[in-house]
Amino acid sequence: MGLQGNTNAVSVKELVDLIFTSHRITRQDQQTLMNALLSKDSLTMEEHLLIDRVFDGLRRGLLRVVD
């Protein structure tokens, strides 16, 4: 899975789509999303909502974390 380093709008959307298609997220995927949230680059509202959706899916047990 994992799109590394590049966290623009397209890559965040692609990564989230891959995560929800497979119902799995890697530690690298988690790190990429956290880096996007913590980066100095501003995220769009859509990107924030997509990332929030992933973390909500993790909390609700809809996604499985794999290494």
N, CA, C and O atoms as CSV, one atom per row, in Angstrom:
chain,resi,resn,atom,element,x,y,z
A,1,MET,N,N,0.854,-1.159,0.000
A,1,MET,CA,C,0.000,0.000,0.000
A,1,MET,C,C,0.893,1.212,0.000
A,1,MET,O,O,1.546,1.373,-1.031
A,2,GLY,N,N,1.027,1.999,0.862
A,2,GLY,CA,C,1.796,3.140,1.218
A,2,GLY,C,C,2.312,4.072,0.145
A,2,GLY,O,O,3.203,3.707,-0.622
A,3,LEU,N,N,1.769,5.258,0.084
A,3,LEU,CA,C,2.343,6.333,-0.700
A,3,LEU,C,C,3.210,7.112,0.257
A,3,LEU,O,O,2.707,7.714,1.205
A,4,GLN,N,N,4.502,7.107,0.021
A,4,GLN,CA,C,5.407,7.678,1.000
A,4,GLN,C,C,5.818,9.077,0.624
A,4,GLN,O,O,6.099,9.364,-0.540
A,5,GLY,N,N,5.853,9.968,1.633
A,5,GLY,CA,C,6.408,11.280,1.451
A,5,GLY,C,C,5.507,12.268,0.748
A,5,GLY,O,O,5.414,13.412,1.193
A,6,ASN,N,N,4.846,11.894,-0.310
A,6,ASN,CA,C,4.050,12.815,-1.091
A,6,ASN,C,C,2.633,12.851,-0.542
A,6,ASN,O,O,1.883,11.882,-0.667
A,7,THR,N,N,2.272,13.977,0.066
A,7,THR,CA,C,0.966,14.052,0.727
A,7,THR,C,C,0.096,15.136,0.116
A,7,THR,O,O,-0.619,15.822,0.846
A,8,ASN,N,N,0.133,15.313,-1.197
A,8,ASN,CA,C,-0.763,16.284,-1.811
A,8,ASN,C,C,-2.166,15.707,-1.875
A,8,ASN,O,O,-2.384,14.558,-1.491
A,9,ALA,N,N,-3.121,16.497,-2.359
A,9,ALA,CA,C,-4.534,16.101,-2.325
A,9,ALA,C,C,-4.772,14.775,-3.040
A,9,ALA,O,O,-5.520,13.936,-2.538
A,10,VAL,N,N,-4.162,14.575,-4.182
A,10,VAL,CA,C,-4.374,13.343,-4.942
A,10,VAL,C,C,-3.823,12.146,-4.178
A,10,VAL,O,O,-4.498,11.121,-4.084
A,11,SER,N,N,-2.608,12.249,-3.629
A,11,SER,CA,C,-2.020,11.102,-2.959
A,11,SER,C,C,-2.752,10.751,-1.665
A,11,SER,O,O,-2.875,9.572,-1.334
A,12,VAL,N,N,-3.237,11.746,-0.932
A,12,VAL,CA,C,-4.007,11.450,0.277
A,12,VAL,C,C,-5.276,10.708,-0.119
A,12,VAL,O,O,-5.635,9.710,0.507
A,13,LYS,N,N,-5.949,11.185,-1.144
A,13,LYS,CA,C,-7.176,10.520,-1.594
A,13,LYS,C,C,-6.884,9.106,-2.082
A,13,LYS,O,O,-7.614,8.173,-1.748
A,14,GLU,N,N,-5.831,8.942,-2.862
A,14,GLU,CA,C,-5.470,7.610,-3.351
A,14,GLU,C,C,-5.142,6.662,-2.209
A,14,GLU,O,O,-5.560,5.504,-2.214
A,15,LEU,N,N,-4.394,7.154,-1.232
A,15,LEU,CA,C,-4.031,6.329,-0.094
A,15,LEU,C,C,-5.266,5.916,0.699
A,15,LEU,O,O,-5.403,4.750,1.072
A,16,VAL,N,N,-6.155,6.855,0.956
A,16,VAL,CA,C,-7.381,6.542,1.700
A,16,VAL,C,C,-8.240,5.552,0.915
A,16,VAL,O,O,-8.813,4.629,1.494
A,17,ASP,N,N,-8.329,5.744,-0.402
A,17,ASP,CA,C,-9.085,4.789,-1.225
A,17,ASP,C,C,-8.503,3.381,-1.128
A,17,ASP,O,O,-9.244,2.406,-0.998
A,18,LEU,N,N,-7.175,3.277,-1.191
A,18,LEU,CA,C,-6.518,1.966,-1.065
A,18,LEU,C,C,-6.774,1.344,0.301
A,18,LEU,O,O,-7.028,0.144,0.405
A,19,ILE,N,N,-6.710,2.147,1.327
A,19,ILE,CA,C,-6.923,1.654,2.695
A,19,ILE,C,C,-8.331,1.087,2.843
A,19,ILE,O,O,-8.509,-0.008,3.376
A,20,PHE,N,N,-9.333,1.831,2.372
A,20,PHE,CA,C,-10.705,1.362,2.543
A,20,PHE,C,C,-11.074,0.248,1.569
A,20,PHE,O,O,-11.970,-0.545,1.856
A,21,THR,N,N,-10.409,0.176,0.435
A,21,THR,CA,C,-10.648,-0.929,-0.493
A,21,THR,C,C,-10.154,-2.241,0.105
A,21,THR,O,O,-10.808,-3.277,-0.017
A,22,SER,N,N,-8.995,-2.182,0.751
A,22,SER,CA,C,-8.394,-3.399,1.318
A,22,SER,C,C,-8.812,-3.645,2.766
A,22,SER,O,O,-8.601,-4.740,3.289
A,23,HIS,N,N,-9.396,-2.653,3.413
A,23,HIS,CA,C,-9.749,-2.720,4.839
A,23,HIS,C,C,-8.522,-2.953,5.703
A,23,HIS,O,O,-8.619,-3.494,6.804
A,24,ARG,N,N,-7.353,-2.536,5.190
A,24,ARG,CA,C,-6.098,-2.704,5.925
A,24,ARG,C,C,-5.274,-1.426,5.803
A,24,ARG,O,O,-5.345,-0.713,4.802
A,25,ILE,N,N,-4.497,-1.158,6.837
A,25,ILE,CA,C,-3.606,-0.012,6.830
A,25,ILE,C,C,-2.262,-0.465,7.392
A,25,ILE,O,O,-2.206,-1.175,8.396
A,26,THR,N,N,-1.196,-0.054,6.745
A,26,THR,CA,C,0.137,-0.396,7.249
A,26,THR,C,C,0.602,0.688,8.209
A,26,THR,O,O,0.052,1.789,8.248
A,27,ARG,N,N,1.624,0.352,8.980
A,27,ARG,CA,C,2.216,1.363,9.865
A,27,ARG,C,C,2.753,2.534,9.054
A,27,ARG,O,O,2.683,3.683,9.490
A,28,GLN,N,N,3.294,2.238,7.864
A,28,GLN,CA,C,3.809,3.305,6.997
A,28,GLN,C,C,2.673,4.210,6.521
A,28,GLN,O,O,2.836,5.428,6.444
A,29,ASP,N,N,1.516,3.612,6.201
A,29,ASP,CA,C,0.354,4.408,5.805
A,29,ASP,C,C,-0.058,5.336,6.947
A,29,ASP,O,O,-0.332,6.517,6.731
A,30,GLN,N,N,-0.099,4.789,8.167
A,30,GLN,CA,C,-0.442,5.607,9.334
A,30,GLN,C,C,0.540,6.759,9.495
A,30,GLN,O,O,0.144,7.895,9.756
A,31,GLN,N,N,1.809,6.458,9.340
A,31,GLN,CA,C,2.842,7.481,9.487
A,31,GLN,C,C,2.697,8.552,8.409
A,31,GLN,O,O,2.849,9.740,8.694
A,32,THR,N,N,2.407,8.148,7.193
A,32,THR,CA,C,2.219,9.100,6.101
A,32,THR,C,C,1.058,10.049,6.398
A,32,THR,O,O,1.163,11.255,6.175
A,33,LEU,N,N,-0.041,9.500,6.898
A,33,LEU,CA,C,-1.197,10.339,7.225
A,33,LEU,C,C,-0.898,11.260,8.409
A,33,LEU,O,O,-1.300,12.423,8.406
A,34,MET,N,N,-0.200,10.749,9.414
A,34,MET,CA,C,0.170,11.593,10.558
A,34,MET,C,C,1.110,12.708,10.113
A,34,MET,O,O,0.968,13.849,10.552
A,35,ASN,N,N,2.066,12.390,9.247
A,35,ASN,CA,C,2.978,13.413,8.739
A,35,ASN,C,C,2.222,14.485,7.964
A,35,ASN,O,O,2.552,15.668,8.054
A,36,ALA,N,N,1.220,14.080,7.211
A,36,ALA,CA,C,0.402,15.042,6.470
A,36,ALA,C,C,-0.312,15.984,7.433
A,36,ALA,O,O,-0.377,17.192,7.203
A,37,LEU,N,N,-0.848,15.417,8.515
A,37,LEU,CA,C,-1.556,16.245,9.502
A,37,LEU,C,C,-0.618,17.199,10.225
A,37,LEU,O,O,-1.001,18.323,10.550
A,38,LEU,N,N,0.605,16.757,10.478
A,38,LEU,CA,C,1.548,17.551,11.259
A,38,LEU,C,C,2.457,18.430,10.409
A,38,LEU,O,O,3.226,19.225,10.950
A,39,SER,N,N,2.380,18.298,9.094
A,39,SER,CA,C,3.282,19.052,8.225
A,39,SER,C,C,2.913,20.526,8.222
A,39,SER,O,O,1.798,20.914,8.571
A,40,LYS,N,N,3.865,21.319,7.824
A,40,LYS,CA,C,3.636,22.759,7.730
A,40,LYS,C,C,2.784,23.115,6.525
A,40,LYS,O,O,2.197,24.195,6.473
A,41,ASP,N,N,2.715,22.209,5.551
A,41,ASP,CA,C,1.867,22.435,4.383
A,41,ASP,C,C,0.413,22.347,4.824
A,41,ASP,O,O,0.037,21.449,5.577
A,42,SER,N,N,-0.390,23.274,4.355
A,42,SER,CA,C,-1.791,23.244,4.767
A,42,SER,C,C,-2.550,22.201,3.946
A,42,SER,O,O,-2.359,22.080,2.735
A,43,LEU,N,N,-3.400,21.463,4.623
A,43,LEU,CA,C,-4.244,20.468,3.975
A,43,LEU,C,C,-5.590,21.095,3.661
A,43,LEU,O,O,-6.035,22.014,4.348
A,44,THR,N,N,-6.222,20.600,2.638
A,44,THR,CA,C,-7.561,21.066,2.317
A,44,THR,C,C,-8.553,20.445,3.308
A,44,THR,O,O,-8.232,19.490,4.015
A,45,MET,N,N,-9.734,20.998,3.341
A,45,MET,CA,C,-10.785,20.450,4.202
A,45,MET,C,C,-11.087,19.012,3.796
A,45,MET,O,O,-11.325,18.162,4.654
A,46,GLU,N,N,-11.080,18.734,2.487
A,46,GLU,CA,C,-11.336,17.372,2.004
A,46,GLU,C,C,-10.281,16.401,2.527
A,46,GLU,O,O,-10.613,15.292,2.945
A,47,GLU,N,N,-9.014,16.810,2.507
A,47,GLU,CA,C,-7.931,15.956,2.999
A,47,GLU,C,C,-8.092,15.687,4.493
A,47,GLU,O,O,-7.903,14.559,4.948
A,48,HIS,N,N,-8.440,16.721,5.253
A,48,HIS,CA,C,-8.676,16.531,6.692
A,48,HIS,C,C,-9.809,15.531,6.923
A,48,HIS,O,O,-9.700,14.656,7.782
A,49,LEU,N,N,-10.877,15.657,6.172
A,49,LEU,CA,C,-12.017,14.752,6.331
A,49,LEU,C,C,-11.644,13.315,5.961
A,49,LEU,O,O,-12.074,12.369,6.621
A,50,LEU,N,N,-10.852,13.157,4.912
A,50,LEU,CA,C,-10.420,11.815,4.507
A,50,LEU,C,C,-9.557,11.170,5.590
A,50,LEU,O,O,-9.746,10.002,5.930
A,51,ILE,N,N,-8.622,11.929,6.122
A,51,ILE,CA,C,-7.747,11.401,7.174
A,51,ILE,C,C,-8.547,11.099,8.435
A,51,ILE,O,O,-8.324,10.077,9.085
A,52,ASP,N,N,-9.473,11.982,8.780
A,52,ASP,CA,C,-10.346,11.722,9.935
A,52,ASP,C,C,-11.146,10.444,9.735
A,52,ASP,O,O,-11.366,9.691,10.685
A,53,ARG,N,N,-11.582,10.196,8.508
A,53,ARG,CA,C,-12.342,8.979,8.199
A,53,ARG,C,C,-11.509,7.726,8.458
A,53,ARG,O,O,-12.015,6.730,8.973
A,54,VAL,N,N,-10.231,7.785,8.096
A,54,VAL,CA,C,-9.338,6.636,8.329
A,54,VAL,C,C,-9.186,6.389,9.823
A,54,VAL,O,O,-9.344,5.258,10.283
A,55,PHE,N,N,-8.881,7.433,10.583
A,55,PHE,CA,C,-8.680,7.241,12.019
A,55,PHE,C,C,-9.973,6.834,12.721
A,55,PHE,O,O,-9.935,6.102,13.710
A,56,ASP,N,N,-11.104,7.295,12.225
A,56,ASP,CA,C,-12.384,6.838,12.763
A,56,ASP,C,C,-12.584,5.348,12.443
A,56,ASP,O,O,-13.065,4.589,13.284
A,57,GLY,N,N,-12.214,4.938,11.232
A,57,GLY,CA,C,-12.301,3.528,10.858
A,57,GLY,C,C,-11.426,2.656,11.740
A,57,GLY,O,O,-11.807,1.537,12.084
A,58,LEU,N,N,-10.253,3.161,12.107
A,58,LEU,CA,C,-9.373,2.426,13.024
A,58,LEU,C,C,-10.019,2.293,14.404
A,58,LEU,O,O,-10.030,1.213,14.993
A,59,ARG,N,N,-10.548,3.392,14.904
A,59,ARG,CA,C,-11.183,3.369,16.235
A,59,ARG,C,C,-12.379,2.423,16.279
A,59,ARG,O,O,-12.615,1.758,17.287
A,60,ARG,N,N,-13.123,2.368,15.195
A,60,ARG,CA,C,-14.330,1.540,15.147
A,60,ARG,C,C,-14.040,0.091,14.776
A,60,ARG,O,O,-14.953,-0.735,14.760
A,61,GLY,N,N,-12.793,-0.229,14.479
A,61,GLY,CA,C,-12.434,-1.602,14.147
A,61,GLY,C,C,-12.766,-1.999,12.724
A,61,GLY,O,O,-12.820,-3.188,12.410
A,62,LEU,N,N,-12.990,-1.021,11.856
A,62,LEU,CA,C,-13.313,-1.326,10.466
A,62,LEU,C,C,-12.066,-1.599,9.620
A,62,LEU,O,O,-12.149,-2.170,8.532
A,63,LEU,N,N,-10.915,-1.180,10.139
A,63,LEU,CA,C,-9.647,-1.374,9.438
A,63,LEU,C,C,-8.717,-2.206,10.294
A,63,LEU,O,O,-8.699,-2.088,11.520
A,64,ARG,N,N,-7.953,-3.042,9.635
A,64,ARG,CA,C,-6.980,-3.871,10.332
A,64,ARG,C,C,-5.591,-3.316,10.072
A,64,ARG,O,O,-5.237,-3.017,8.931
A,65,VAL,N,N,-4.802,-3.178,11.134
A,65,VAL,CA,C,-3.437,-2.695,11.006
A,65,VAL,C,C,-2.525,-3.884,10.692
A,65,VAL,O,O,-2.528,-4.888,11.404
A,66,VAL,N,N,-1.755,-3.755,9.624
A,66,VAL,CA,C,-0.810,-4.787,9.221
A,66,VAL,C,C,0.570,-4.175,9.090
A,66,VAL,O,O,0.707,-2.967,8.899
A,67,ASP,N,N,1.591,-5.008,9.194
A,67,ASP,CA,C,2.965,-4.514,9.049
A,67,ASP,C,C,3.537,-4.861,7.715
A,67,ASP,O,O,4.684,-4.520,7.428
